[in-house]
Amino acid sequence: MNTPAYTLDARAADATAPTPHLPGDLAIWIFILAELLAFGVFLVAYAFARSGDVAGFDARQLGLDRDAGAINTVLLLTSSFFVVRATQAVAAGACARASGWLVGAIGCGLGFVVIKVFEYAEKFGAGVTLSSSTFDMFYLSLTFFHFMHVLLGLVILAALWLGTRQRRYGPDNMNGIESGAAYWHMVDLVWLILFPLVYVMR
């Protein structure tokens, strides 16, 4: 029995189609899922505590600098865009261009850190501590936990920048930069949840 030509063509197309793959190492995705779970537990606890004292949480929230939080949101979103462009540049074999995009991402991340340090300094100067109120305890715990992830992310981005400068990555070696990019996007995603929840939502 003859096989129809269109069937052979379809099989050939399937054979040449790119196989979907998870970008980066499986280990980094397991780590990301574990970190998201930890943040999720924090956020559920925050929501539960807030439901028991909405007025108190709203009153303390008025002391937060929304403008600083909004600027930091823009900085992290911009940094994620730069990381995407760096990854695309590596995939195209343009490591020099990728290193430039990574410098931009690192600069945005450092801007986030500077603004957050000033914000913490202002809060500590005003007597805000983990024990000053339930809201303050959650605000400091959640944002500092995220802050530490930003610092780790900056170390990773610096390592990726060095790797692109040394041309360790390329179209056939995307694993490292994809893993680092995935982690940085996770850091940004968490902030996109934290900012409206802690700074904005009434």
C-alpha positions in Angstrom: 0.0 0.0 0.0 1.4 3.4 -1.0 1.7 6.0 1.7 0.2 9.4 0.6 2.7 12.0 -0.3 1.2 14.5 2.2 1.7 12.1 5.0 5.4 11.7 4.2 5.7 15.5 4.0 4.0 15.9 7.4 6.4 13.3 9.0 9.3 15.1 7.5 8.1 18.4 8.9 7.7 16.8 12.3 11.2 15.4 12.2 12.7 18.8 11.3 10.6 20.9 13.7 12.5 22.2 16.8 12.0 20.2 19.9 10.5 22.4 22.7 12.9 22.7 25.7 12.9 24.3 29.1 15.4 27.2 28.9 18.3 26.8 31.3 19.1 24.1 33.8 16.4 22.0 35.4 18.1 22.8 38.8 17.5 26.5 38.4 13.8 25.9 37.8 13.5 23.7 40.9 15.2 26.5 42.9 12.9 29.1 41.4 9.8 27.0 42.2 11.1 26.6 45.8 11.7 30.4 46.1 8.2 31.2 44.7 6.7 28.8 47.2 8.5 30.6 50.0 7.3 33.9 48.8 3.8 32.5 48.4 3.7 31.4 52.0 4.9 34.9 53.1 2.2 36.5 50.9 -0.6 34.3 52.2 0.4 35.1 55.8 0.4 38.8 54.9 -3.1 38.6 53.4 -4.4 36.7 56.4 -2.9 39.1 58.9 -4.2 42.1 56.9 -7.7 40.7 56.8 -7.7 40.8 60.6 -6.6 44.5 60.8 -7.4 46.3 57.6 -7.6 49.7 59.2 -4.2 49.3 61.0 -2.5 48.0 57.8 -3.9 50.8 55.7 -2.7 53.4 58.3 0.8 52.1 58.4 0.9 51.7 54.6 0.4 55.5 54.2 3.9 55.9 55.5 5.5 54.1 52.5 7.0 55.9 49.6 4.9 54.9 46.7 7.0 56.9 44.3 10.1 55.1 45.3 8.3 51.8 44.9 7.0 52.8 41.4 10.5 53.9 40.3 11.9 50.6 41.5 9.2 48.8 39.5 10.2 50.6 36.3 13.8 49.8 37.0 13.2 46.1 37.4 10.9 45.9 34.4 13.6 47.7 32.3 16.3 45.4 33.6 14.2 42.4 32.6 13.9 43.9 29.1 17.6 44.3 28.9 18.2 40.7 30.0 15.8 39.5 27.3 17.8 41.5 24.7 21.1 40.1 26.0 19.8 36.6 25.7 18.6 37.3 22.2 22.0 38.7 21.3 23.8 35.7 22.6 21.5 33.4 20.6 22.5 35.5 17.5 26.2 35.1 18.3 26.6 38.8 19.3 28.3 38.5 22.6 29.7 42.1 22.6 26.1 43.4 22.2 24.9 41.1 24.9 27.5 42.4 27.4 26.2 45.9 26.7 22.6 44.9 27.5 23.8 43.2 30.6 25.5 46.3 31.8 22.2 48.1 31.4 20.4 45.4 33.4 23.0 45.6 36.2 22.7 49.4 36.3 19.0 49.2 36.7 19.4 46.6 39.4 21.9 48.8 41.3 19.5 51.6 41.0 16.8 49.5 42.7 19.3 48.7 45.5 20.2 52.3 46.1 16.6 53.4 46.3 15.7 50.6 48.6 18.7 51.4 50.9 17.6 55.0 51.2 14.0 53.8 51.9 15.2 51.4 54.6 17.4 54.2 56.1 14.4 56.5 56.3 12.2 53.8 57.9 14.8 52.8 60.5 15.4 56.5 61.3 11.7 56.9 61.9 11.8 54.0 64.4 10.3 51.4 62.2 11.4 47.9 63.3 10.1 44.3 63.0 8.3 44.8 66.3 6.8 48.3 65.8 3.7 46.9 64.1 2.4 43.8 62.3 2.4 45.7 59.0 6.0 46.8 59.6 7.1 43.3 60.4 5.6 42.0 57.1 6.9 45.0 55.1 10.5 44.6 56.3 10.5 40.8 56.1 9.0 40.6 52.6 10.9 43.5 51.0 14.2 42.5 52.6 13.8 38.9 51.6 13.2 40.2 48.0 16.1 42.6 48.4 18.5 39.7 49.2 17.3 38.0 46.0 18.1 41.2 44.0 21.6 41.2 45.4 22.1 37.5 44.4 20.6 38.3 41.0 23.1 41.1 40.5 26.0 38.7 41.3 24.5 36.3 38.6 24.2 39.1 36.1 27.8 40.2 36.7 28.9 36.6 36.1 26.9 36.5 32.9 28.4 39.8 31.8 31.9 38.4 32.4 30.9 35.2 30.5 29.8 37.2 27.5 33.0 39.3 27.6 34.9 36.0 27.5 32.6 34.6 24.8 31.7 31.6 27.0 28.1 31.7 25.6 26.8 31.4 22.1 24.0 29.9 20.0 25.2 26.4 20.9 25.8 27.2 24.6 22.8 29.1 25.9 22.3 27.1 29.1 24.2 29.5 31.5 22.6 32.7 30.3 19.1 31.2 30.1 19.4 30.0 33.7 20.6 33.4 34.9 17.9 35.2 32.9 15.2 32.9 34.4 16.3 33.7 37.9 16.3 37.5 37.3 12.8 37.3 35.8 11.7 35.5 38.9 13.0 38.3 41.0 11.1 40.9 38.9 7.9 38.8 39.0 8.0 38.7 42.8 8.4 42.5 43.0 5.4 42.9 40.6 3.3 41.1 43.2 4.9 42.8 46.3 4.6 46.4 45.1 0.8 46.5 44.6 0.1 44.3 47.5 2.3 46.1 50.1 2.5 49.6 48.7 -0.8 50.2 46.9 -3.6 47.9 47.8 -6.1 49.4 50.3 
